[in-house]
């Protein structure tokens, strides 16, 4: 998995808050936890212009010193994980439109891939093309296959998380759209959540559920988004998926990056709880979407 804790021996590239559009490299002898955070006001409008002093990061209830900070529209590696099960048949064209809307609203330099899933998980792009930024190529990837079979949701997300590892962009995101709960995966919910906690990936979930669907499980989509720092959308009608995907693209382009050095209390891998708050100069209430936990791995060289 893409490590959530960046090891110091690997140079980290960030955009400096005082040097917009320019990159600088930092090297440290410590581990560095990086958080992607979206900040909105009470009306759901993205808030820009905040500095590190506007944020507070708590790990296991203890305030941390923010050592790295940036806010810039940088390219990301992103995956569209799209349900292609039998029940999606009547809405498949809308699903393709939603995926294209996401691509068109994204940074033009993003690395994007498509995962289509039903009973099995299939990459949408050709075998020799792991990513693309071409709208027509990605539209064709979304159109591959026909809606049939059941829903291997967990397997599809695991595939997406692993495929993100081959991307070169520092920030990673998955957008998952489904109309049913998992009923065909080999991976369990517990295994999936473990992988999400070990990853830096932000996951957005969109669920359209029929009230008569016995496999529906909006709770798992909420959990996936909440733990990873993304958002869960449960629209009332399928047509709403198109503007939601545009909204997700805008959110990805407006996220802050916060970094701090964690304090180890043992040499074992441990689950760390996170809470991030943000305050505005005028006192308005701000909502921060970022991950709520992560796994701090064993130190390098630990047996």
Residue pairs with C-beta under 8 A, 6 or more apart in sequence:
1 161
1 162
1 165
1 195
1 198
1 199
2 161
2 164
2 165
2 172
2 199
2 200
2 201
3 198
3 200
3 297
4 33
4 34
4 197
4 198
4 199
4 200
4 294
4 295
5 31
5 32
5 33
5 262
5 294
5 296
5 297
6 12
6 31
6 32
6 33
6 34
7 31
7 300
8 27
8 28
8 29
8 30
8 31
8 32
9 300
11 25
11 26
11 27
12 25
12 26
12 27
12 28
12 32
12 34
12 68
12 170
13 23
13 24
13 25
13 170
14 23
14 24
14 26
14 68
14 70
14 170
14 257
14 259
15 21
15 22
15 23
15 70
15 72
15 74
16 22
16 23
16 24
16 70
17 51
17 52
17 69
17 70
17 71
20 72
21 72
26 68
28 261
30 261
31 261
31 262
31 296
32 67
32 68
32 259
32 260
32 261
33 59
33 259
33 260
33 261
33 262
33 294
33 296
34 68
34 170
34 200
34 257
34 258
34 259
35 57
35 229
35 257
35 258
35 259
35 274
35 276
35 290
35 291
36 171
36 200
36 202
36 229
36 255
36 256
36 257
36 290
36 291
37 55
37 229
37 255
37 256
37 257
37 258
37 276
37 278
37 288
37 289
37 290
38 46
38 229
38 231
38 251
38 254
38 255
38 256
38 288
38 289
38 290
39 46
39 47
39 50
39 256
39 278
39 286
39 287
39 288
39 289
40 46
40 47
40 286
40 287
40 289
41 47
41 280
41 284
41 285
41 286
41 287
42 284
42 285
42 287
46 250
46 251
46 254
47 278
47 280
47 286
48 71
48 254
50 71
50 256
50 278
50 280
51 69
52 66
52 69
52 258
54 278
54 279
54 280
54 281
55 66
55 69
55 256
55 258
55 276
55 277
55 278
55 288
56 63
56 276
56 277
56 278
56 279
57 63
57 64
57 66
57 258
57 260
57 274
57 275
57 276
58 64
58 274
58 275
58 276
58 277
59 260
59 262
59 263
59 272
59 273
59 274
60 272
60 273
61 273
61 275
62 263
64 260
64 261
64 262
65 260
65 261
66 258
66 259
66 260
67 259
67 260
67 261
68 257
68 258
68 259
68 260
69 256
69 257
69 258
69 259
70 256
70 257
71 255
71 256
71 257
73 107
73 253
73 254
74 107
74 169
74 170
74 171
75 107
75 109
75 110
75 111
75 169
75 171
76 106
76 107
76 110
76 111
76 169
76 171
76 172
76 173
76 252
77 110
77 111
77 112
77 131
77 164
77 167
77 168
77 169
77 171
77 172
77 173
78 106
78 110
78 111
78 112
78 113
78 172
78 173
78 174
78 175
78 252
79 112
79 113
79 114
79 115
79 160
79 163
79 164
79 173
79 174
79 175
80 99
80 102
80 112
80 113
80 114
80 115
80 124
80 138
80 142
80 175
80 177
81 115
81 117
81 156
81 157
81 159
81 160
81 174
81 175
81 176
81 177
82 95
82 99
82 114
82 115
82 116
82 117
82 124
82 142
82 177
83 95
83 117
83 118
83 151
83 153
83 177
83 178
83 179
83 180
84 92
84 116
84 117
84 118
84 145
84 146
84 147
84 148
85 117
85 118
85 119
85 147
85 148
85 149
85 150
85 151
85 179
85 180
86 118
86 147
86 148
86 149
86 150
87 147
87 151
87 179
87 180
87 210
87 213
88 95
88 147
88 179
89 146
89 147
89 148
91 179
91 208
91 238
92 147
94 238
94 239
94 241
94 242
95 142
95 177
95 241
96 139
96 142
96 143
97 242
98 177
98 241
98 242
98 244
98 245
99 114
99 138
99 139
99 142
99 177
99 245
100 135
100 138
100 139
100 142
101 242
101 243
101 245
101 246
101 249
102 175
102 245
102 246
102 248
102 249
103 112
103 135
103 138
103 139
103 249
104 135
104 246
105 245
105 246
105 249
105 250
106 112
106 249
106 252
106 253
107 253
108 133
109 133
110 133
110 169
111 130
111 131
111 132
111 133
111 167
111 168
111 169
112 131
112 132
112 133
112 138
113 123
113 124
113 125
113 130
113 131
113 132
113 141
113 163
114 123
114 124
114 125
114 138
114 141
114 142
114 144
115 121
115 122
115 123
115 124
115 156
115 159
115 160
115 163
116 122
116 123
116 124
116 141
116 142
116 144
116 145
117 151
117 152
117 153
117 155
117 156
117 159
118 145
118 147
118 148
118 149
118 150
118 151
118 152
118 184
119 149
119 150
119 152
119 184
120 149
120 152
121 152
121 155
121 156
121 159
122 144
122 145
123 141
123 163
124 138
124 140
124 141
124 142
124 144
125 131
125 132
125 137
125 138
125 141
129 137
130 163
130 166
130 167
131 167
132 138
132 141
149 184
150 183
150 184
151 178
151 180
151 181
151 182
151 183
151 184
151 215
152 182
152 184
152 185
152 186
153 176
153 178
153 180
153 181
153 182
153 185
153 220
154 182
154 185
154 187
154 188
154 189
154 191
154 192
155 184
155 185
155 186
155 187
156 176
156 185
157 174
157 176
157 192
157 203
157 224
158 187
158 191
158 192
158 195
160 174
160 176
161 174
161 195
161 196
161 199
161 201
164 172
164 174
164 199
164 201
171 200
171 202
171 252
171 255
171 257
172 199
172 200
172 201
172 202
173 201
173 202
173 203
173 204
173 230
173 252
174 201
174 202
174 203
174 204
175 203
175 204
175 206
175 245
175 248
176 203
176 204
176 205
176 206
176 221
176 224
177 205
177 206
177 207
177 241
177 245
178 205
178 206
178 207
178 208
178 221
179 207
179 208
179 209
179 210
179 213
179 238
180 209
180 210
180 213
180 215
180 216
181 209
181 213
181 215
181 216
181 217
181 220
182 189
182 215
182 217
182 220
183 215
189 220
192 224
193 223
193 224
193 227
194 295
196 203
196 224
196 227
196 228
197 227
197 271
197 293
197 294
197 295
198 294
198 295
198 297
199 228
201 228
202 228
202 229
202 230
202 252
202 255
202 291
203 224
203 225
203 228
203 230
204 225
204 230
204 231
204 232
204 233
204 248
204 251
205 221
205 222
205 224
205 225
205 230
205 231
205 232
205 233
206 221
206 232
206 233
206 234
206 235
206 241
206 244
206 245
207 216
207 218
207 221
207 232
207 233
207 234
208 234
208 235
208 237
208 238
208 241
209 216
209 218
209 234
210 216
218 232
218 234
221 232
221 234
222 232
224 230
224 232
225 231
225 232
226 232
226 292
227 291
227 292
227 293
228 291
229 289
229 290
229 291
229 292
230 289
231 248
231 251
231 289
233 244
235 241
235 244
251 289
258 276
258 290
262 272
262 296
264 296
264 299
267 298
267 299
267 302
268 298
268 302
269 295
269 296
269 297
269 298
270 295
270 296
271 293
271 294
271 295
271 296
272 293
272 294
272 295
272 296
273 292
273 293
274 290
274 291
274 292
274 293
274 294
275 292
276 288
276 290
277 286
277 288
278 286
278 288
279 286
280 286
